[in-house]
Amino acid sequence: MSDLTPQSETPTPTTDKITQAARETIYLCNFRVSVDGEWLCLRELNDISLTPDPEPVHEDPKDPIAIERLNLMNMAKLSIKGLIESALNLGRTLDSDYAPLQQFFVVMEHCLKHGLKTKKTFLGQNKSFWGPLELVEKLTPEAGEITASVKDLPGLKTPLGRGRAWLRLALMQKKLSDYMKTIINRKDLLSEFYEPNALMMEEEGAVIAGLLVGLNVIDANLCMKGEDLDSQVGVIDFSMYLKDGGHSSKSVEGDGQITAILDQKNYVEELNRHLSASVNNLQAKVDALEKSNTKLTEELAVANNRIITLQEDVERVKEESSYQLESRKALRSDSAADGQALGETRKQLKEETLLRLDVEKELEVQIGMKQEMELSMKMLEKDVCEKQDALVELRQQLEDLRAINQQLMHKSQSADASSKQKSEVIVRMEEKINQMSGTIKQLETSDKHLVKQARNLNSAAGKLLQLQQ
């Protein structure tokens, strides 16, 4: 016993072993198992004194049903916290074979069965929590999809199996906490199914409904086809919530995972900045293309106006040439003396014909330019559409990365909170170890005093015997 007493301020190997041994006996969420009569209770370490009391204190016996409610609430805390931590460390979607998830459903089943009224039928007594769960469909219309899916599942023959399937579907939809809060708030309807002192009718049920909010951070993909939900027997495995000797290695792995999460967060933020820059560049290019498109549209309108003007000039030249031909015929019929005027007319006609040919060539050139401009406009519009589609995809990727970034931030915050809580537990255990060391010192001194008193009594007894003789 004297080896447990620290000789100096520096920690000795013995005290380190004691601290490690004390850590291995701690429950998750600062609870440990103790026996209270026929009940298995979970008590907080802060409520358990490590130093012996001078006189035993006799407490009044508690209500067994209240103790059972408290036990179920504490087990729900343990299972929910263990499921969240293991799921975050696992880093993937959970399936039906995941042990912490199975234990969570077992604990929830026990919570929903607590204080459930027994209905007598011709075949015997029926005690199932499917009836209260069906109330959710009446209180929340969006829950009707889950109820319909449960009723359509093949192979479910009992209300117990339907209730288990309903819990799994609600967890996958991340609506389990909302639905539980909905039915707990309507105790007037729950009184038909539960006793007045049942867990769902007391404050413990509201606490469990609030704890279920944390399950929204995990993703589950549960396949219920082929799974026998009617005949499963729910047994709580307490060994899953006891810490084993690998606590230190798990904490090291947890710290490494926290570091990896922070590195991923920094990488996602950097990638987010790069994507934002690329989106801005693409937006600038799209604006430039829109400006060039507007300019080309204006040039096309000018070219169309010019083509219309040239067509009017051609029509006017045709009319003038036809008028000149008619005047020339009239001059031929009048007299031959007008030959010189006819020659001039012919010359003018040739000039007008050449002018007409030039105008037609220019018109053909303008038509070709118009077709080329229309083709280029179509290509530009196609390019703009492709750029806009790429911009939409990049924006979607940006939103996805922001969602991943937010999830990583939540993971890092939860990891920081768990590490802080672990450090607080270690500090409290070190203080309690120091108290134990002081108690051991006191016991050693009292032991020495008792030995001395025994020796004195032995010597006094010997002297009395000699005097009597």
C-alpha positions in Angstrom: 0.0 0.0 0.0 2.9 2.3 0.6 3.9 2.0 -3.0 0.8 4.0 -4.0 1.9 7.1 -2.2 3.7 9.6 -4.4 7.1 10.6 -3.0 7.5 13.8 -5.1 5.7 16.0 -7.5 7.0 14.1 -10.6 4.8 11.2 -11.6 6.3 7.7 -10.9 5.6 4.6 -13.1 3.4 3.3 -10.4 1.1 6.3 -10.5 1.0 6.2 -14.3 -0.2 2.6 -14.0 -2.8 3.5 -11.5 -4.0 6.3 -13.8 -4.2 4.0 -16.8 -6.1 1.4 -14.8 -8.5 4.0 -13.6 -9.1 5.1 -17.2 -9.9 1.6 -18.3 -12.8 1.4 -15.8 -14.6 4.6 -17.0 -17.8 4.3 -18.9 -18.6 6.5 -21.9 -20.3 9.7 -20.9 -18.8 9.5 -17.4 -21.0 6.6 -16.2 -20.3 3.3 -14.6 -22.3 0.2 -13.7 -23.3 -0.5 -10.1 -25.7 -2.9 -8.4 -28.6 -1.5 -6.4 -30.5 -4.5 -5.0 -31.9 -6.4 -8.0 -31.3 -3.5 -10.4 -28.3 -2.8 -12.6 -27.8 1.0 -12.3 -25.7 3.5 -14.2 -24.2 6.2 -11.9 -22.1 9.2 -12.7 -18.5 9.2 -11.5 -19.0 12.6 -10.0 -21.7 11.2 -7.7 -19.4 8.4 -6.5 -17.0 9.4 -3.7 -13.6 7.6 -3.8 -12.9 8.4 -0.1 -14.6 6.4 2.6 -17.3 8.1 4.6 -16.9 8.3 8.3 -20.4 7.0 8.9 -22.6 5.0 6.4 -25.4 7.1 5.1 -28.7 5.2 4.6 -30.7 6.6 1.6 -34.4 6.1 1.1 -35.2 3.4 -1.4 -36.0 4.7 -4.8 -39.0 3.8 -7.0 -37.9 0.8 -9.1 -39.7 2.2 -12.2 -38.0 5.5 -11.8 -34.6 3.7 -11.6 -35.5 1.7 -14.7 -36.4 4.9 -16.6 -33.1 6.5 -15.5 -31.2 3.3 -16.6 -32.8 3.3 -20.0 -32.1 7.0 -20.5 -28.4 6.6 -19.6 -28.2 3.5 -21.9 -29.7 5.6 -24.7 -27.1 8.3 -24.1 -24.3 5.7 -24.2 -25.6 4.0 -27.4 -26.2 7.3 -29.2 -22.8 8.8 -28.4 -21.0 5.5 -29.1 -22.9 5.2 -32.5 -22.0 8.8 -33.5 -18.3 8.5 -32.5 -17.8 5.1 -34.2 -19.7 6.3 -37.3 -17.5 9.4 -37.6 -14.4 7.4 -37.1 -15.5 4.8 -39.6 -16.2 7.6 -42.2 -18.7 5.6 -44.4 -22.3 4.8 -44.7 -23.6 2.4 -42.1 -25.2 -0.9 -42.9 -27.5 -3.4 -41.1 -24.5 -5.5 -39.8 -22.9 -2.6 -37.9 -22.8 -3.7 -34.2 -23.2 -0.2 -32.6 -26.2 0.5 -34.9 -27.8 -2.9 -33.9 -27.3 -2.1 -30.2 -28.9 1.4 -30.7 -32.1 -0.2 -32.2 -32.2 -2.7 -29.2 -31.9 0.2 -26.7 -34.6 2.2 -28.5 -36.9 -0.9 -28.6 -36.5 -1.2 -24.8 -37.2 2.5 -24.3 -40.4 2.3 -26.4 -41.6 -0.9 -24.6 -41.2 0.6 -21.1 -44.5 1.0 -19.4 -46.5 -0.2 -22.5 -50.0 -1.2 -21.7 -50.8 -4.9 -22.4 -53.7 -5.6 -24.7 -55.5 -8.9 -24.2 -56.6 -10.7 -27.4 -58.1 -14.1 -28.1 -54.5 -15.4 -28.8 -53.1 -14.0 -25.6 -51.5 -10.8 -24.5 -50.1 -8.4 -27.1 -47.5 -5.8 -26.1 -46.0 -3.9 -29.1 -44.9 -0.3 -29.7 -46.2 -0.2 -33.3 -49.4 1.4 -32.1 -47.8 4.6 -30.8 -45.6 4.8 -33.9 -48.7 4.8 -36.1 -49.8 8.1 -34.4 -46.9 9.9 -36.2 -48.7 9.5 -39.5 -51.8 11.4 -38.1 -49.7 14.1 -36.5 -47.2 14.6 -39.3 -48.5 13.9 -42.8 -45.0 13.5 -44.3 -44.5 10.4 -42.1 -47.2 8.7 -44.1 -44.6 7.5 -46.6 -42.7 5.6 -43.9 -45.9 3.9 -42.6 -47.0 3.0 -46.1 -43.5 1.5 -46.9 -43.6 -0.5 -43.7 -47.0 -1.9 -44.5 -45.8 -2.8 -48.0 -42.7 -4.7 -46.9 -43.0 -8.4 -47.6 -42.3 -10.8 -44.7 -43.5 -8.6 -41.8 -46.2 -10.5 -40.0 -46.2 -9.0 -36.5 -46.6 -5.5 -35.1 -43.2 -5.8 -33.5 -41.5 -6.3 -36.9 -43.3 -3.3 -38.3 -42.2 -1.2 -35.4 -38.6 -2.2 -35.9 -38.8 -1.5 -39.7 -40.3 1.9 -38.9 -37.3 2.8 -36.7 -34.9 1.9 -39.4 -36.7 3.8 -42.1 -37.0 6.9 -39.9 -33.2 6.8 -39.1 -32.4 6.6 -42.8 -34.6 9.6 -43.5 -32.9 11.5 -40.6 -36.4 12.3 -39.1 -36.3 10.0 -36.1 -35.8 12.9 -33.6 -38.6 15.0 -35.2 -41.1 12.1 -35.1 -40.2 11.2 -31.5 -40.7 14.8 -30.4 -44.0 14.9 -32.2 -45.5 11.9 -30.4 -44.0 12.8 -27.0 -45.6 16.3 -27.1 -49.1 14.6 -27.4 -49.3 12.8 -24.1 -53.0 12.8 -24.3 -52.8 10.4 -27.2 -49.9 8.3 -25.7 -51.9 7.7 -22.6 -53.9 5.2 -24.6 -50.8 3.0 -25.0 -48.6 3.8 -22.0 -48.9 3.8 -18.3 -48.6 7.2 -16.5 -45.1 6.4 -15.2 -43.7 5.1 -18.5 -40.6 6.5 -20.0 -42.4 8.1 -23.0 -44.7 9.9 -20.6 -41.9 11.4 -18.4 -39.1 13.8 -18.9 -36.7 11.0 -19.8 -38.5 10.5 -23.1 -38.1 14.2 -24.0 -34.4 13.9 -23.2 -33.9 10.9 -25.5 -35.8 12.7 -28.3 -33.4 15.6 -27.9 -30.4 13.2 -28.0 -31.6 11.7 -31.3 -30.9 15.0 -33.1 -27.2 14.1 -33.1 -27.9 11.0 -35.3 -28.6 13.4 -38.3 -24.9 13.6 -38.9 -24.6 9.9 -39.9 -25.7 8.2 -43.0 -27.3 4.7 -43.0 -28.2 2.4 -45.8 -30.3 -0.5 -44.3 -31.6 -3.3 -46.4 -34.6 -4.9 -44.7 -35.6 -7.4 -47.4 -34.7 -10.9 -46.2 -34.1 -9.7 -42.6 -36.2 -11.4 -40.0 -37.5 -8.5 -37.9 -40.4 -10.4 -36.4 -38.4 -13.0 -34.4 -35.3 -11.0 -33.3 -34.6 -10.9 -29.6 -33.2 -7.5 -28.4 -30.5 -8.0 -25.8 -28.4 -5.0 -24.7 -24.6 -5.8 -24.9 -23.0 -3.8 -22.0 -19.5 -4.9 -23.1 -19.6 -2.6 -26.1 -19.6 0.4 -23.8 -16.8 -0.7 -21.6 -13.4 0.7 -22.5 -10.7 -1.9 -23.0 -6.9 -1.7 -22.7 -6.6 -0.2 -26.1 -7.8 3.2 -24.9 -4.6 5.0 -25.5 -4.1 3.6 -29.0 -7.7 4.6 -29.8 -7.1 8.1 -28.5 -4.0 8.3 -30.7 -6.0 7.1 -33.7 -8.7 9.6 -32.8 -6.1 12.4 -32.8 -4.8 11.2 -36.1 -8.3 11.2 -37.5 -8.9 14.7 -36.2 -5.7 15.8 -38.0 -6.7 14.1 -41.2 -10.1 15.8 -41.0 -8.5 19.2 -40.5 -6.2 18.5 -43.5 -9.1 17.6 -45.6 -10.9 20.7 -44.5 -7.9 22.9 -45.5 -7.7 21.1 -48.9 -11.4 21.6 -49.5 -11.1 25.3 -48.7 -8.2 25.7 -51.0 -10.0 23.8 -53.8 -13.1 26.0 -53.1 -11.0 29.1 -53.6 -9.6 27.8 -56.9 -13.0 26.9 -58.1 -14.3 30.3 -57.2 -11.5 31.9 -59.1 -12.2 29.7 -62.2 -15.9 30.5 -61.9 -15.1 34.2 -61.9 -12.9 33.8 -65.0 -15.6 31.9 -66.8 -18.1 34.6 -65.9 -15.8 37.2 -67.3 -15.5 35.2 -70.5 -19.2 34.8 -70.8 -19.7 38.6 -70.3 -17.1 39.2 -73.1 -18.8 36.8 -75.4 -22.2 38.5 -74.7 -20.7 41.8 -75.6 -19.1 40.5 -78.8 -22.5 38.8 -79.6 -24.3 42.1 -79.2 -21.7 43.8 -81.5 -22.1 41.2 -84.2 -25.9 41.5 -84.0 -25.6 45.3 -84.6 -23.2 44.7 -87.5 -25.7 42.1 -88.9 -28.5 44.6 -88.7 -26.4 47.2 -90.5 -25.5 44.7 -93.3 -29.2 43.8 -93.7 -30.1 47.4 -94.1 -27.4 47.8 -96.7 -28.6 44.8 -98.6 -32.1 46.2 -98.6 -30.8 49.5 -100.0 -28.8 47.7 -102.7 -31.9 45.7 -103.7 -33.9 48.9 -104.0 -31.1 50.4 -106.2 -31.2 47.3 -108.4 -34.9 47.6 -108.9 -34.5 51.3 -109.7 -31.8 50.5 -112.3 -34.1 47.8 -113.9 -36.9 50.3 -114.2 -34.6 52.9 -115.7 -33.2 50.4 -118.2 -36.6 49.3 -119.3 -37.7 52.9 -119.7 -34.6 53.6 -121.8 -35.2 50.5 -124.0 -38.7 51.7 -124.6 -37.5 55.2 -125.4 -34.9 53.7 -127.8 -37.5 51.8 -129.7 -39.5 54.9 -130.0 -36.5 56.8 -131.3 -35.8 54.1 -133.9 -39.3 54.3 -135.3 -39.2 58.1 -135.4 -36.2 58.7 -137.7 -32.7 57.7 -138.5 -31.5 61.2 -137.7 -31.5 60.3 -134.1 -28.7 57.8 -134.6 -26.3 59.9 -132.5 -28.8 60.1 -129.6 -29.3 56.3 -130.0 -25.6 55.7 -129.7 -25.5 57.8 -126.6 -28.5 55.9 -125.3 -26.7 52.6 -126.0 -23.6 53.9 -124.3 -25.7 54.9 -121.3 -27.4 51.5 -121.4 -24.1 49.7 -121.3 -23.0 51.8 -118.4 -26.2 51.1 -116.6 -25.8 47.4 -117.3 -22.3 47.4 -115.9 -23.5 49.3 -112.9 -26.2 46.7 -112.5 -23.7 43.8 -112.7 -21.5 45.5 -110.1 -24.5 46.0 -107.9 -25.5 42.3 -108.3 -21.9 41.2 -107.5 -21.8 43.4 -104.4 -25.2 42.0 -103.4 -23.9 38.4 -103.8 -20.9 39.4 -101.7 -23.1 40.9 -99.0 -25.4 37.8 -99.0 -22.2 35.6 -98.6 -21.1 37.8 -95.7 -24.6 37.6 -94.2 -24.5 33.8 -94.3 -21.0 33.7 -92.8 -22.1 36.0 -90.0 -25.2 33.8 -89.4 -22.9 30.8 -89.2 -20.5 32.5 -86.8 -23.5 33.7 -84.7 -24.7 30.1 -84.4 -21.3 28.9 -83.4 -21.0 31.7 -80.8 -24.4 30.8 -79.4 -23.4 27.1 -79.2 -20.2 28.1 -77.4 -22.1 30.4 -75.0 -24.5 27.5 -74.2 -21.6 25.1 -73.6 -19.9 27.7 -71.3 -23.1 28.3 -69.4 -23.5 24.5 -68.9 -19.9 24.3 -67.7 -20.6 27.2 -65.4 -23.7 25.5 -63.9 -21.7 22.3 -63.3 -18.9 24.2 -61.6 -21.4 26.0 -59.4 -23.0 22.6 -58.5 -19.5 21.3 -57.6 -18.9 24.4 -55.6 -22.1 23.8 -53.6 -21.2 20.2 -53.0 -17.7 21.2 -51.8 -19.3 23.7 -49.5 -21.6 21.0 -48.1 -18.5 18.7 -47.6 -16.7 21.6 -46.0 -19.6 22.1 -43.5 -19.7 18.4 -42.7 -16.0 18.4 -42.0 -16.3 21.4 -39.8 -19.0 19.6 -37.8 -16.8 16.5 -37.5 -13.8 18.6 -36.4 -16.0 20.4 -33.8 -17.4 17.1 -32.4 -13.9 15.7 -32.3 -12.6 18.7 -30.5 -15.5 18.5 -28.0 -14.8 14.8 -27.3 -11.0 15.4 -26.8 -11.8 18.2 -24.4 -14.2 16.0 -22.5 -11.5 13.2 -22.3 -9.0 15.6 -20.9 -11.5 16.8 -18.3 -12.1 13.2 -17.3 -8.3 12.6 -17.0 -8.0 15.7 -14.7 -10.8 14.5 -12.5 -9.3 11.0 -12.2 -5.9 12.4 -11.3 -7.6 14.4 -8.5 -9.4 11.3 -7.3 -6.1 9.3 -7.4 -4.5 12.0 -5.2 -7.5 11.7 -2.8 -7.0 7.9 -2.7 -3.3 8.4 -2.0 -4.1 10.7 1.0 -6.6 8.1 2.2 -4.0 5.4 2.0 -1.6 7.5 4.0 -4.3 8.0 6.7 -5.0 4.2 6.7 -1.3 3.4 7.1 -0.9 5.8 10.1 -4.1 4.5 11.7 -2.7 1.0 11.2 0.5 1.9 12.9 -1.4 3.4 15.8 -3.5 0.3 16.1 -0.4 -1.9 16.2 1.1 0.2 19.0 -2.2 0.1 21.0 -2.3 -3.7 20.6 1.2 -4.0 21.8 0.4 -1.8 24.8 -2.7 -3.8 25.6 -0.6 -7.1 25.3 2.0 -5.7 27.8 -0.7 -4.4 30.1 -2.4 -7.8 30.0 0.9 -9.6 30.9 1.4 -7.3 33.8 -2.2 -8.0 35.1 -1.6 -11.7 34.8 1.7 -11.4 36.8 -0.1 -9.4 39.5 -2.9 -11.9 39.7 -0.4 -14.7 40.2 
